[in-house]
Amino acid sequence: MAAEAFQVRIAGNTDTGVLRSHNEDFIGFDEAASLAVLADGLGGRASGEIASCMAVTSILTELRPDRPPSSADAGVFEQMIGAIHAANKRIFLAAKANKNHQSMSTTLISARVEGRKLLAGCVGDSRLYLLRNKQLEQLSSDHTLANDMKARGAKSAGGFSLSNIDHILTKALGIHDSVEVDRIECQLAEGDLILLCSDGLWDMVADWQLKDILNDHGADIEKSIAKLIDYANRNGGKDNISAILMHVAAASA
């Protein structure tokens, strides 16, 4: 007999931060579909906010609950990855069609709980974390030049610091007509917390602080979201701040 699916609660918010004049992040979620999507736009003027809005709304539309049901995890996963590729194509074509938005692009985290699994697609440096048994683990990899150089053995030396190039992205939606999406799949356990966030949060709030805040408030995900954004602003609020939390619990009888 197949294991019963989890019940998923979702909360999220986005904030302009202290130093920015407008918000280029965009978030969306659908509890009925156990789906959350977060994007951090780039491109200047209004382009970043257009790209992030396009990405999130496109994926939520493609994966709405009234879609034809799928009987296999692989089918559901491929549907989500397909929705990310479709969003990338829409942003790329929109940028080509309007010279004012030629450089627009966005990071993207799309996460879905299907049965007792987490299925996620990631592009850019927005992050996906899992809190389980009070321990926080980063599930995603940052698609940045600094991260790529570290993987090849590069180190800060002679006045050069990898931190100076930490926010130069190597992947984003909308840059090319196709994009390589990182796929993440893992088994979930009752009580797990899944955090999606933009760099405006993780760059301002250290992982140990993220862990402490999530542990302090447990299943009160609305309070955790408010506290995370407050801490990011207290620590400088240099960028737009966005966070979504998904809480996994046993299905109600």
C-alpha positions in Angstrom: 0.0 0.0 0.0 1.4 3.4 -1.0 2.4 5.8 1.8 -0.1 8.6 2.4 0.7 12.0 1.0 1.7 14.8 3.3 -0.3 17.9 4.1 1.6 21.0 3.1 1.1 24.5 4.4 2.8 27.4 2.7 3.6 31.0 3.7 5.7 33.7 2.1 6.5 37.3 1.7 8.7 39.7 -0.2 10.2 43.1 0.9 12.0 45.8 -0.9 14.7 46.0 1.8 16.4 49.1 3.2 18.6 50.3 0.3 16.7 49.5 -2.9 14.0 51.8 -4.3 11.9 49.0 -5.9 11.4 45.3 -5.6 12.6 43.0 -8.4 11.8 39.8 -6.5 8.5 38.0 -7.1 7.0 35.0 -5.3 3.9 32.9 -5.6 2.5 29.7 -4.2 -0.5 27.4 -4.4 -1.3 25.2 -1.4 -3.7 23.1 -3.4 -0.9 22.1 -5.7 1.7 22.0 -2.9 3.7 24.3 -5.1 5.9 27.3 -4.4 7.9 29.5 -6.8 10.4 32.3 -6.1 12.3 34.5 -8.5 14.9 37.3 -8.2 14.9 39.5 -11.3 17.8 41.2 -13.0 18.2 43.7 -15.8 17.8 47.2 -14.6 14.9 49.7 -15.0 11.7 47.7 -14.7 13.2 44.7 -16.5 14.1 42.6 -13.5 10.6 42.8 -12.0 9.0 42.0 -15.3 11.2 38.9 -15.7 10.6 37.6 -12.2 6.8 38.2 -12.5 6.7 36.4 -15.8 8.6 33.4 -14.5 6.5 32.9 -11.4 3.1 33.5 -13.0 4.0 31.4 -16.0 4.9 28.4 -13.8 2.0 28.7 -11.5 -0.3 28.8 -14.5 1.3 25.8 -16.2 1.1 23.8 -13.0 -2.3 24.8 -11.7 -4.3 22.1 -9.8 -6.8 21.5 -12.6 -4.0 20.1 -14.8 -4.5 16.5 -16.0 -3.4 14.2 -13.2 -0.2 12.2 -13.4 0.2 8.8 -11.8 4.0 8.9 -11.6 6.5 11.2 -9.8 8.6 11.3 -13.0 5.7 12.7 -15.0 5.0 15.4 -12.4 8.7 16.3 -12.3 9.0 16.5 -16.0 5.9 18.7 -16.1 7.5 21.2 -13.7 10.8 21.2 -15.5 8.9 21.8 -18.8 7.1 24.7 -17.2 10.5 26.2 -16.2 11.8 25.9 -19.8 8.6 27.4 -21.1 9.0 30.4 -18.7 12.6 30.8 -19.9 11.5 30.9 -23.5 8.8 33.5 -22.8 11.2 35.8 -21.0 13.9 35.4 -23.7 11.4 36.3 -26.5 9.9 39.2 -24.5 13.4 40.6 -24.1 14.2 40.3 -27.8 10.9 42.0 -28.7 11.5 45.1 -26.6 14.9 46.9 -26.6 14.2 48.4 -23.2 14.2 44.9 -21.7 17.0 43.3 -23.7 19.1 42.3 -20.6 16.3 41.1 -18.4 16.6 37.7 -16.7 15.8 36.1 -13.4 16.8 33.4 -10.9 14.2 30.8 -10.2 13.4 28.2 -7.5 10.3 26.1 -8.1 9.5 23.5 -5.4 6.7 21.0 -5.2 5.7 18.3 -2.7 4.4 15.3 -4.6 3.3 12.4 -2.4 6.2 12.2 0.2 8.9 13.7 -2.1 10.2 17.1 -2.7 10.7 17.9 -6.4 12.5 21.2 -7.3 14.0 23.0 -10.2 16.7 25.6 -9.6 18.4 28.3 -11.7 20.7 31.0 -10.4 21.6 31.9 -6.8 18.3 31.9 -5.1 18.5 29.1 -2.5 16.5 26.0 -1.4 17.0 24.8 2.2 15.7 21.9 4.2 15.3 22.0 8.0 14.9 18.5 9.5 15.5 17.5 13.2 16.7 21.1 13.9 19.5 20.8 11.3 19.5 23.1 8.2 20.9 21.8 4.9 21.2 23.8 1.6 19.8 21.6 -1.2 20.5 23.9 -4.1 23.9 25.0 -5.6 24.6 28.7 -6.3 25.1 29.2 -10.1 27.7 31.9 -9.6 31.2 32.6 -11.1 32.7 32.4 -7.6 31.2 29.0 -6.9 32.4 27.7 -10.3 35.9 28.9 -9.6 35.9 27.3 -6.1 34.8 24.0 -7.7 37.9 24.2 -10.0 40.2 24.9 -7.0 40.5 28.7 -7.2 41.2 30.5 -3.9 41.3 34.2 -2.8 44.9 35.4 -2.9 47.1 38.4 -3.8 44.4 41.0 -3.2 41.9 39.0 -5.2 38.8 37.8 -3.3 36.3 35.4 -4.7 33.7 37.3 -2.6 34.1 40.1 -5.1 32.5 38.0 -7.8 30.1 36.1 -5.7 27.0 37.6 -7.3 28.0 37.2 -10.9 25.6 34.6 -12.2 26.5 31.8 -14.6 22.8 30.8 -15.1 19.5 32.6 -15.2 16.2 32.4 -17.0 15.9 34.5 -20.1 19.5 34.9 -21.1 19.4 32.3 -23.8 16.6 30.5 -25.6 17.3 27.4 -23.5 18.6 26.9 -20.0 20.0 24.0 -17.9 17.9 23.5 -14.8 19.3 21.8 -11.7 16.9 19.0 -10.6 16.5 18.2 -6.9 14.6 15.3 -5.5 14.5 14.0 -2.0 12.3 12.0 0.4 10.5 14.1 3.0 9.7 13.4 6.7 6.9 14.7 8.8 7.8 18.0 10.3 10.2 19.1 7.6 10.5 22.7 6.7 11.4 23.8 3.2 12.8 27.3 2.7 13.0 29.1 -0.7 14.8 32.4 -0.5 16.5 35.1 -2.6 20.1 36.3 -2.0 18.6 39.3 -0.2 17.9 36.9 2.7 20.8 34.5 2.7 23.4 37.2 2.1 22.2 39.2 5.1 21.3 36.3 7.5 23.9 33.6 8.1 22.8 29.9 7.9 23.1 29.5 11.7 20.7 32.4 12.1 18.3 31.0 9.6 18.4 27.7 11.4 17.8 29.3 14.8 14.8 31.4 13.6 13.1 28.4 11.9 13.7 26.2 15.0 12.4 29.0 17.3 9.0 29.1 15.6 8.5 25.6 14.2 5.2 25.2 12.5 4.3 28.9 12.8 5.6 29.6 9.4 4.0 33.0 9.1 6.0 34.2 12.2 9.2 32.7 10.8 8.8 34.5 7.5 8.2 37.8 9.3 11.3 37.3 11.6 13.5 36.3 8.6 12.7 39.4 6.7 13.1 41.6 9.9 16.6 40.1 10.5 17.7 40.7 6.9 16.6 44.4 7.2 18.2 44.8 10.6 21.5 43.4 9.2 21.6 45.9 6.4 18.7 45.1 4.0 21.0 45.7 1.0 18.8 43.9 -1.5 15.2 42.8 -2.0 14.3 40.1 0.5 12.0 37.2 -0.4 11.2 33.9 1.5 8.7 31.1 1.2 8.3 28.3 3.8 6.6 25.0 3.2 5.7 23.0 6.3 5.2 19.2 5.8 2.8 17.4 8.2 0.9 14.2 8.4 -2.4 14.3 6.4 -5.4 15.0 8.6 -7.8 12.1 9.0 
